[in-house]
Amino acid sequence: MKAMTYVLGCLIFLGFSQHTFAQRGEFLKERRAELEAEKQEFVNQRANFSETEARSYWQLKAAYEQQRRDLLQAERKQRKARAKTEDLSDEEARTLILAKMAHQRSLLDLQEAHLMLAMDQMGAAAVLRGLAAEKAWKRELLRRLRDKRSLEEEEQELDF
């Protein structure tokens, strides 16, 4: 009887913990979506995009990010397959280095193709404004994180 109660208690605990982790995953997805919306609004305002420019910019950006994620995921799978670098021969190491350079080249080629397409659709000045605004967004986000961290540190100092 005690064993059954113990097993039942464990199952209930596991059920609640999985629910908690699922809620955290949903929270993170929602937070990412909120940040992405803030980013788009910030970039659109800072770059002074028209509605057409904003729509084009974010459609192209989404396509680029998806292709970039696919390339990074493929490279990650290759890296996991060759995880041990200590026991490699010189030729195997050379092959890995060349594969890494080819991967970096493909990322650069993807970025170049994306920027060329964007410049053709929106004009170089609009693309440049968008890139500068995205860089400003990253600085703003880092500033927020730094401010939040310093505030938390101040609160911890006050707790003592």
C-alpha positions in Angstrom: 0.0 0.0 0.0 2.8 2.4 0.9 4.5 1.6 -2.4 1.4 2.4 -4.4 1.0 5.7 -2.5 4.6 6.6 -3.2 4.3 5.8 -6.9 1.0 7.7 -7.1 2.7 10.7 -5.4 5.6 10.6 -7.8 3.3 10.4 -10.8 1.4 13.5 -9.5 4.6 15.4 -8.9 5.9 14.5 -12.4 2.5 15.6 -13.9 2.7 19.0 -12.2 6.4 19.5 -13.1 5.7 18.8 -16.7 2.8 21.3 -16.7 5.1 23.9 -15.1 7.8 23.4 -17.8 5.2 23.6 -20.5 4.0 26.9 -19.0 7.5 28.2 -19.0 8.0 27.3 -22.6 4.8 29.1 -23.5 5.9 32.1 -21.5 9.2 32.2 -23.4 7.4 31.9 -26.7 5.1 34.7 -25.8 8.0 36.9 -24.6 9.9 36.3 -27.8 6.9 37.3 -29.8 6.5 40.5 -27.7 10.2 41.3 -28.2 9.9 40.7 -31.9 6.9 43.0 -32.1 8.8 45.7 -30.2 11.8 45.2 -32.5 9.7 45.6 -35.6 8.0 48.8 -34.2 11.3 50.2 -33.1 13.0 49.5 -36.5 10.1 50.7 -38.5 10.0 54.0 -36.6 13.8 54.5 -36.5 14.3 53.6 -40.2 11.3 55.7 -41.1 9.8 52.9 -43.3 6.6 53.4 -45.2 4.1 50.6 -44.9 5.3 49.0 -48.2 8.9 49.2 -47.2 8.2 47.8 -43.7 6.2 44.9 -45.2 8.9 44.1 -47.7 11.7 44.4 -45.2 10.2 42.1 -42.7 9.1 39.5 -45.3 12.6 39.4 -46.7 14.1 39.3 -43.1 11.9 36.4 -42.2 12.9 34.4 -45.3 16.6 35.2 -44.6 16.3 34.2 -40.9 14.7 30.9 -41.8 17.4 30.0 -44.4 20.0 31.1 -41.9 18.5 28.9 -39.2 18.5 26.0 -41.6 22.1 26.4 -42.5 23.1 26.7 -38.8 21.1 23.6 -37.9 22.8 21.6 -40.7 26.2 22.8 -39.5 25.3 21.9 -35.9 24.4 18.4 -37.0 27.7 18.0 -38.8 29.6 19.3 -35.8 27.9 16.9 -33.4 28.8 14.0 -35.8 32.5 15.0 -35.5 32.4 16.0 -31.8 35.8 14.5 -30.8 38.6 16.7 -32.2 41.4 15.2 -30.1 41.7 11.9 -31.9 41.8 13.3 -35.4 44.5 12.8 -37.9 45.9 15.9 -39.6 43.9 15.1 -42.8 40.7 14.8 -40.9 41.4 18.0 -39.0 42.1 19.7 -42.4 38.7 18.5 -43.7 36.9 19.8 -40.7 38.5 23.2 -41.0 37.7 23.4 -44.7 34.1 22.4 -43.9 33.8 25.1 -41.3 35.2 27.7 -43.8 32.7 26.5 -46.5 29.9 26.8 -43.9 30.9 30.4 -43.1 31.2 31.2 -46.8 27.6 29.8 -47.4 26.3 32.1 -44.6 28.1 35.1 -46.1 26.7 34.1 -49.6 23.2 33.9 -48.1 23.6 37.3 -46.5 24.8 38.8 -49.7 22.0 37.3 -51.7 19.4 38.6 -49.2 20.9 42.1 -49.2 21.0 42.3 -53.0 17.3 41.2 -53.2 16.4 43.7 -50.5 18.2 46.5 -52.3 16.5 45.6 -55.6 13.0 45.6 -53.9 13.4 48.5 -51.5 16.4 50.5 -52.5 19.8 50.6 -50.9 19.1 53.6 -48.7 16.0 52.0 -47.1 18.0 48.7 -46.5 20.8 50.7 -44.9 18.4 52.5 -42.7 16.8 49.2 -41.6 20.2 47.7 -40.8 21.2 50.7 -38.8 17.9 50.6 -36.9 18.4 46.9 -36.1 21.8 47.7 -34.7 20.3 50.5 -32.6 17.6 48.0 -31.4 20.3 45.6 -30.2 22.0 48.4 -28.3 18.7 49.4 -26.7 18.0 45.8 -25.7 21.4 45.4 -24.2 20.9 48.7 -22.3 17.6 47.4 -20.9 19.3 44.2 -19.8 22.2 46.0 -18.2 19.7 48.4 -16.4 17.6 45.4 -15.2 20.7 43.6 -14.0 22.1 46.6 -12.1 18.6 47.2 -10.5 18.5 43.5 -9.4 22.0 43.9 -7.9 21.0 47.0 -6.0 17.9 45.2 -4.6 20.2 42.3 -3.5 22.5 44.8 -1.7 19.5 46.3 0.1 18.4 42.8 1.3 21.5 42.5 3.5 
